[in-house]
């Protein structure tokens, strides 16, 4: 007999002698009365009152954020909101900490009937495959010496779509082949986790072992006790992260908590993509027993696989360098306020002209940012697009690279001239 994990929703029952229709009518009447009271409340009290439940929250004057400029346009506010959305995922921890740059990741995909739902357009399954194709390409661009494997689960079973490999073409081809097949039945989380664990326990200890579960179902049909599998994942140092497409399921949250992974539920298409792409940077090493032993590698001309004779990991020097930037990321740029915006007129990188603060009203300046972002080291100023490109693609600050290297407080040119003179 399989074990079925489901979510339980508590629905208030009607009072004795009262029909559900009458209860719903009274509820709507009570909400309407509450709405009238809330509208009459002074706006200053909205900042102090704290609600305990979602239905007790008060109105928030979000329309006050939209302020027209002197020409009656909202373009400035819209542009500011777009820039804030672009920079949101950049504001992460940039401290140089120990990370595992050699990663082994299995992606478990729910292929059950619930993936046909269209709450995420065009459907959960189609959107998942589309995002995974982009994710795989970006993952190997940022982690060129890592490996990915794909596992699908439906009808209470789990099957490997692709083996652990560093070739993104194989994984994208496997997704396209599975995209044309039908979904069916219920997923089996335990079978999928066991299939991934059996492959990950054989990878070298110097590489991280990770599992990403994309689950659209609220149930999982398992052949045994899934808690034993979760406990074994923790003992094998396998980190499991979960992205839910429907709601928070307790067993999925427990899985991510016990294995020191992450958990999130996609609220819309954009949030789903953000949750997925947060898995691209390597996670920090949390164990206190993490060693720093050197890993032997071979450097051939083209291959990035294993040597068939000595079993060394074969990588190229550029691939290793592209993985190294995760250990020392570019620090987040600070936002330049409007009062200091007049000091710079153009982006240091692309030379795009900034909007002059003299052309913006004080009222609009209070609700928008200046669109200027400054490096704390070289103090060069960049636009929002260059800020995004530097932190996501380039991984080096052009302003810092344009500065001469310093040795003991002096530039390298001065140090070289002093050495030649001596």
N, C-alpha and C positions, 0 to 999 in steps of 0.2 A: 504494500500500500504506500503510495507516495505521500509526502508531507506537503500540504498546501498552505502557503503563507499569503494572507490577504490583509487588506486594510479594513478596519471596522469603523463605520461612521455612525455616530449617535444622533438620532433624530428625535426631537421632543414630541411626545405623544399628546393628544388632545385631552382636555379635562373630561371628567365624567359628565355625560350628557351634552357634550359639545362636539360638533362634527369638525373634521379637519378643515372644511371650507370656511366655517365660522372662525376657527382659530386663525387661518390665514388672513381673513378679512380684518379681524381685530389687530393682527400683527401689522398689517399695512396701515391701518388707521393710527396705530401707536407711532409708527415710523414717521407718518406725515405730521403728527403733532410734534414729535421731537424735532423734525426738520424746521418747522416754523419757529420753535424756540431757539434753535441754533442760529438761524439767520438773524435774529434780533440781537444776538450777543455782540458786544463791542469787539472790534477787531483786535484790540490790544490784549484781550484775554486769550486769544488763540495761541499765543506764544507760551502761555504758562500752564494751560490745562493739559493733562496727560490722560489719554484713554487707555483702558486695559484691553478692550476688544476692538476688532476691526469695525463692527457696526456701531461702536460708540465714538468713533473718531469724528472730529468736527471738520467743517469746511476749511480748506486751505486756499488762500487767494493766490493760486498759481498764475492767474492772468496778470498779476502785478509785475511779473518778471518781464513781460513783453512791453517794451517802451519804444515808441516811434522816434525816429530822428527828426531833424528839422525839415526834411522833405516828405515826412509822413510814411517812411518806409520801415519795414521790419527786417531788412536784409542784415543789418548789423547784429541784431540779437540772434537771428537764425545762424549767422556765421559763427558767432561766439559759442552757441550751443553745439554746433558741429565740431568746432575745435576742441571743446571740453570732452566730447564723446571720443574723439580720436586719442586724446592724451590720457584718458581714464586708465587704460590698460598699461600705460607706460609708468605710472606712479607705483612702482613696486620696489621691493627691497633690493638695493644695489650693493649691499655690503659684500666684500669678497669672502665667501665662505666655501667650505668643502662641498663639492657637488660631484655626482657620478656622471661623467661625460660619456662613458661607455654603457649604453642602456639596452635592455632587452624588454620589449613591451609587447604584450598580447592584448589585442582589442577584441572584447566579446560583444557581439552584436545580437540584439534581440530580433529574431525573425518570426515571431509569433503573429497571430492574427491581429493583435492590438496595434501592430505597426502600420496597419492600413488606415488608422484614424487620420482625419484630415484637419485636426486642430493646428498642426504645423504644416503649412502649405509647401508643395502640393500634397504631400502626405508625410507621415513620420519616416517611413522607410526611404522614400525618394530623397527627402532632405538629408537624411543621415548618410546615404551613399554619396550625395553631392558634397557634403561637408567633409566626409572622410577622404575623398579624393584630394581635395585641397589640403587637408591636414597631413596626409602622407607626404605630399610634395614638400610642404613647408617643414615637416618634421625632419626629413633627411637633409634639407638645406641647412637647418640649424644644428642637426646632430648627425653628421655624415658618417660617423663610425659606430652608429647604433643599429639596432635591428628591430623589426616589427613582425608580428604574426597576427593572423586574423582567425577568429573562431565565431561560428554562428550557432545559435541554439533555437530549436523549434520542435514541436511534437514530443516534448519531454526528453530530447536527445541533444547532443552537441557534436559538431563536426568541425574539423580544421578546414578553413578556406585556403589559407596559405601557411607555409611553415615560417619559422623565424628566418628572416633574410634581410639583407641590406640593400636589396634592389627594389626601388619604388615601383618600377614597371610591373613586376610580378603581382604586387598587391593591388594596384589599380586594375589590372586585368582580371584578377580574382573578384573584385567588387563588381565589375561590369558583367561578369558571367552570372553572379548570384543575383544581380539586380533584376534579371529577366525571369527568375524563378518565383514560384508562389510561396507566400507565407503559410503557416499552418500551426494549429494547436497552441500549446502553452510552452513557455521556455523552461529550461531546467538550469538554474543557476549553479547548483552543485556539480552537475556533470561538466559544465563549461569551466568552472574553476578547477576541477580536478584535471581536466585535459590540459589547461594552461600550466598548472603546477607540475605535472609530469614532464613537461618540456623545460620549464624554467629551472628546475632543480639540477639540471645537467649543465647549465651555463657556467662559465668561470666566476669565481668569487669576486674578482675585481670589477665586474659589471653589475649594474643595478638590475633588480628583477621587479617588473611592474606589470600590473593588469589594469586595463580600463574597461569598465562595464557600461555599455549603453543600453538601458532597460526602459522599454515602453510599457511593459506589463506591470500590473499590480500584484501578480501572483507568480509563484515559481513551484513547479512540480518536481520534487527531488526523490531519489531512491532511498535516501537515508537521512541522517542528522546533519544538516548543513553546518551546524555550529562546530562539529568536529573538523570539517574542512576548513572553516575560517581559522580555527585554532592552529591547524597545521600550516596554513599560509603564514601566520605570524612567526612560527618557529623556523620556517624556511626563509625568513627575511624577504618576503614578497609583499610589496605594497600594492593595495587594490584601491582604485578610485572609481567612483560611480557618478554617472550622469543620468538622472531620471527624466523621462519625458512626460510623465503623467502626474505623479504626486510622490511625497516622501513615504517610502516603505521602510518599516523598522528594521527588517533583516538586511536591507541594503545599507542603511545608515550604520548598523552594527558592524557590517563588513568593513566599511571604510574606517571606522573608528578603531577597530581592533588591529588593523594592519597599517595604521598611521597614514592613510590616504586622505583624499578629499571627497566631498559629497556635494552635489548641487542638483537642483531641479530646474529645468529650462522653462522660463516663463513665456518666451516667444522665440522667433527664429534668430533674432540678433543675439539674445542672451544665450541661446543654445550654442551658437558659434563661439562666443566668448568663453563659455565653459570648456568647450572642446579644445580651443587653441591655448588655453592656460596649461595644457599638458605638454606643450612643446618645450619650454625651458626645463632643464633637469632640476629635480628637487634637491633640497639640501640633504646631506648625509646626517642623520640624527643619531645613529648608534655610536656609543662611546668606544666600541671595539673596532672602529674603522681603521684599517691600517693604511700606510702610505708607501707600500712597497712598489718598486719599479715594475712595470709590465713590459715584457719583451715583445717587440713588434718588428715585422719586416716591412721594408719600404720598396715595393716593386714600382714599375712604371705606371700601371693602370688599375690593377685588381684591388678590390677592397674586401675580399673574402678571406678564408683561412687557407693556409698552405696545406696541400694534401700530404706532404712528407713530414714536416716538423710541427704542424698544427699551430703555427704562429698566426696571430691576427695581422693580416696584410693591409696596411693603410698607406696613404701618401702623405707627405708633409703638409700640403695645403689643406687636406681634410682634417688633419690633427689641429692645425692652426684655427680652422673654422669652428672647431668644438671648444677651443680654449677660451673663447670670449665669454662663455657662461661663468667662468670662475672670477673674472674681473670685468663686470659689465660697466658700461658708461653710466655715470651718476645722472640722476634725474635733473633736468634743467629747472631752474626756478622761474616763476612767472614774473615778468616785469610790470609793475603797476603803471597806471596812466601818468602819475606825477613824474616818473622817471623816463617816460617813453620818448620824450623829445631828444634824448641823448643819442639815439640811434635812428637812422632814417631808412636803412635797408638791411635785409638778411645777409649775414656774413657768408653764407654758403651759396645761395642761388641768386643773390643780389636783387631779390624782389623788394619793391618799395613798400614800406610800412605806411599804414594810415596815420596821417598827422593828427596829434591830439588836439590841435587848434580847430580842426574841422568837426570835432565831436562835442556835442553838448555835455554839460556836467551831469545832467539827468541820465543820458545814455551811457556815460562812462561809469556810472554807479552800478549798472546792470550788465555790462560787458567787460571782457578783458582786452588788453592792448594787443594781443596777438604776438607778443614778443617773449621769447624764452631764452634765458641766459645761462651759460655754463659757469659754474662756481669756480672753476680752476683758471680758465683762460679769459673769462668775462666777455666772451663773444656772444652776440645776440643772433638768434635764429627764429625763423617763422615756424608755424605749427607743422607744416608739411615736412620741412627739413628735420624738425625735432623727431617726428615719427620715423622718418627714413634713417636717421642716425642710430636710433635705439633699436629699430627692428631689423635693419638690413646691414648698415655699414659697421656698427658696433665700434666705431672710433669717432672721436670728436675732431672735426676738421680744424677747429680753432686751436685745440691743444697740439695737433700735429704740425700746424704752421709755426708754432713757437719753437725756437732753438732749444735743444736739450740742455738742461742745467746740471752742473756738477759743483756741489758744495757752494750753492748760492751764485755761481757765475755761469754764464752761457758757455756752451761747448766751443764756440768760436773764440771767445776770450781765453778759455782754458788752453785751447790748442796753440794760440799765438804766444801765450806765456811759456808753454813748454818748448816751443821752437826757439824762443829768444834765449832761454836758459841753456 
